[in-house]
Amino acid sequence: MADTIDLSDKNIKWLEPWEPLPEAKAAFFEHELRLEVIEGHSLWQKEVRVIARRVDRDDVLFAYRDEGGWGCAVVHLTWRGQAEYHPNWPASVLFGDIQEWAERGMAPDHEDYFL
């Protein structure tokens, strides 16, 4: 995990179906995540920042900070507008940093998107 995180997209080659989210929309997605996550979820009470969204699903890429520094998480928001019943929801996949996500998350999503 990194001590800092660069949320600009200048170092990312974005591949479909992912697109960066403008800062003006960030609060909307961060608010929904906070509504859905309950105690026991991997992102419970973590500082988060929106980075991107997958245009064909309800998946959102967040940067999160914990005691090890900054990492990234793809979260499948449920859009319930309230707390989930189980800490496994919303479903989340954690990555050590944005480069790991680009290789292990975005690249395979891009390949699958065109199948």
ABEGO torsion letter per residue (X at the ends): XBABBBABAAABBBBOABBBBBAAAAAAAAAAAAAABBBGBAABGBBBBBABBBAABABBBBBBBBAAEBBBBBBBBAGAGBBBABAAOBBBBBBABAAAAAAAAAAAAAAAAAX
